[in-house]
Structures are given as C-alpha cells and as structure tokens.
Amino acid sequence: MGIIGLIFLVAAVGGIGGFANCLVVGELSLPHIDRGARIWRPGWIGNIFVGALAAVVVWGVYGPFASFDIIRDNLKEASLTIAQLLSSLLVGLSGGRILTNLAEKQADKVAKESLVRAIQNIRGK
C-alpha cells in the first residue's frame, strides 16, 4: 500500500474514534449553533473530522514515516502495524473529546455569566 493509502486508512480509523467519542458523550446531532449558550456544537461530523485530522497529524509526526522525504519519494514499501492503527483510533477518540470539551467549556462560561447577571439583577431590585 502506498503512503496516500496509509494516510486515508489512518484518517478513517481516527474518524471512527471521533464517532466513538460522539457515542460516549451523546453528541449524535448535526453541527449547529446553540443560540441559548452562544456556542458552536460540532456534532458528529465535527467529531469525525477532528478525529481523522488528529490521527493523521499524530501518525505523521510520531509515526514511522515522520522522516519520509516527499520530494525524493524514497519510500520503498509502506507498512502500518496494528499498534499504529489502534493508536490512530485512540487519537481520534481523544481529538473528538478535546473538541467536545472545548464546546462544553464555552457553554459553562456562558452559563456562569448568565447566572452572575441574574444574581446581580435580583440583588439590584
């Protein structure tokens, strides 16, 4: 298998990890803007995309082809071990989790600000 095929395979497994994150956190919706909390929710599409991208980036930086010369194309035979493939799944799950946590953090910040305003309104009366 060529390097491009391996990249797509790693991305696919990372995307599966991102989808697994959706199942874990219950975010099986389409991407949307939560008007009440004033945040963007990535939904399952965002989690899959981020999981795939994170898996490819981590595999490219730390994997066996990190020193692959794309100009000279000096790669004789590309390979992918089970450990590398499973780590792509884990990185995809983690990448999706990071995205979900960022959205939740923003939602918590907005909720806290709303609560402070509500308390100030009550005390001001």
LUMDREN-381434 format. One line per 4 residues: number of its first residue (from 0); their letters; for each residue x, y, z of C-alpha. Coordinates in Angstrom, 3 decimals. Last residue first. Layout:
<mikols>
NUM) a) X/Y/Z ~ ...
</mikols>
This chain:
<mikols>
124) kgri) -34.078/45.163/42.919 ~ -30.301/45.193/42.383 ~ -29.768/41.946/44.266 ~ -32.054/40.074/41.867
120) nqia) -30.471/41.662/38.781 ~ -26.962/40.912/40.108 ~ -27.970/37.297/40.687 ~ -29.290/37.021/37.128
116) rvls) -26.158/38.615/35.697 ~ -23.938/36.181/37.643 ~ -26.034/33.246/36.450 ~ -25.795/34.371/32.841
112) ekav) -22.009/34.707/33.110 ~ -21.778/31.214/34.618 ~ -23.945/29.758/31.853 ~ -21.772/31.433/29.191
108) kdaq) -18.601/30.036/30.760 ~ -20.145/26.568/31.072 ~ -21.131/26.606/27.391 ~ -17.587/27.632/26.417
104) keal) -16.143/24.767/28.460 ~ -18.644/22.351/26.926 ~ -17.566/23.354/23.407 ~ -13.895/22.971/24.309
100) ntli) -14.611/19.614/25.940 ~ -16.317/18.345/22.777 ~ -13.319/19.339/20.649 ~ -10.919/17.662/23.090
96) rggs) -13.059/14.523/23.089 ~ -13.023/14.355/19.310 ~ -9.247/14.538/19.341 ~ -9.089/11.896/22.087
92) lgvl) -11.268/9.434/20.192 ~ -9.263/10.036/17.027 ~ -6.021/9.603/18.991 ~ -7.291/6.271/20.343
88) lssl) -8.305/5.034/16.904 ~ -4.968/6.155/15.467 ~ -3.263/4.260/18.308 ~ -5.086/1.188/17.067
84) lqai) -3.628/1.610/13.580 ~ -0.130/2.239/14.873 ~ -0.308/-0.810/17.150 ~ -1.645/-2.970/14.314
80) tlsa) 1.368/-2.028/12.210 ~ 1.291/0.005/9.015 ~ 3.554/-0.555/6.057 ~ 4.968/1.429/3.174
76) ekln) 7.462/-0.185/0.846 ~ 10.404/1.586/-0.721 ~ 9.864/5.130/0.500 ~ 12.455/7.417/-1.053
72) drii) 9.893/9.710/-2.679 ~ 12.588/12.286/-3.436 ~ 10.437/15.313/-2.648 ~ 8.200/13.623/-0.063
68) dfsa) 11.167/12.582/2.058 ~ 9.757/10.363/4.795 ~ 11.250/11.353/8.172 ~ 7.954/11.078/10.056
64) fpgy) 7.227/7.848/8.181 ~ 7.498/5.578/11.208 ~ 4.941/7.519/13.191 ~ 5.454/10.465/15.528
60) vgwv) 4.686/13.486/13.351 ~ 2.683/11.810/10.607 ~ 0.819/9.489/12.967 ~ -0.023/12.410/15.262
56) vvaa) -1.188/14.555/12.333 ~ -3.148/11.739/10.677 ~ -4.912/10.792/13.914 ~ -5.726/14.404/14.763
52) lagv) -7.240/15.004/11.309 ~ -9.420/11.912/11.481 ~ -10.626/12.695/14.999 ~ -11.256/16.337/14.084
48) fing) -13.348/15.338/11.058 ~ -15.270/12.638/12.930 ~ -16.002/14.981/15.830 ~ -17.118/17.768/13.515
44) iwgp) -19.491/15.459/11.648 ~ -20.896/14.006/14.874 ~ -21.935/17.340/16.297 ~ -19.575/20.315/16.349
40) rwir) -21.649/22.455/18.734 ~ -20.986/26.151/18.141 ~ -21.589/28.316/21.169 ~ -23.911/31.139/22.221
36) agrd) -25.444/29.142/25.113 ~ -29.007/29.966/24.105 ~ -28.236/30.136/20.392 ~ -26.626/26.693/20.265
32) ihpl) -25.049/26.855/16.828 ~ -25.277/23.620/14.908 ~ -23.297/20.615/13.732 ~ -25.583/17.618/13.256
28) sleg) -26.509/15.638/16.322 ~ -25.107/12.479/17.843 ~ -23.391/14.235/20.759 ~ -24.141/11.660/23.457
24) vvlc) -20.752/11.914/25.167 ~ -19.674/8.297/24.618 ~ -21.411/7.850/21.260 ~ -19.923/11.049/19.906
20) nafg) -16.487/9.957/21.139 ~ -16.926/6.724/19.191 ~ -17.516/8.887/16.106 ~ -14.168/10.576/16.674
16) gigg) -12.500/7.175/17.067 ~ -14.099/6.056/13.792 ~ -12.686/9.227/12.239 ~ -9.230/8.263/13.528
12) vaav) -9.673/4.867/11.824 ~ -10.610/6.579/8.569 ~ -7.735/9.061/8.852 ~ -5.223/6.237/9.441
8) lfil) -6.582/4.410/6.388 ~ -6.521/7.578/4.273 ~ -2.911/8.269/5.273 ~ -1.991/4.649/4.572
4) giig) -3.480/4.870/1.083 ~ -1.508/8.051/0.420 ~ 1.707/6.345/1.592 ~ 1.280/3.475/-0.808
0) m) 0.000/0.000/0.000
</mikols>
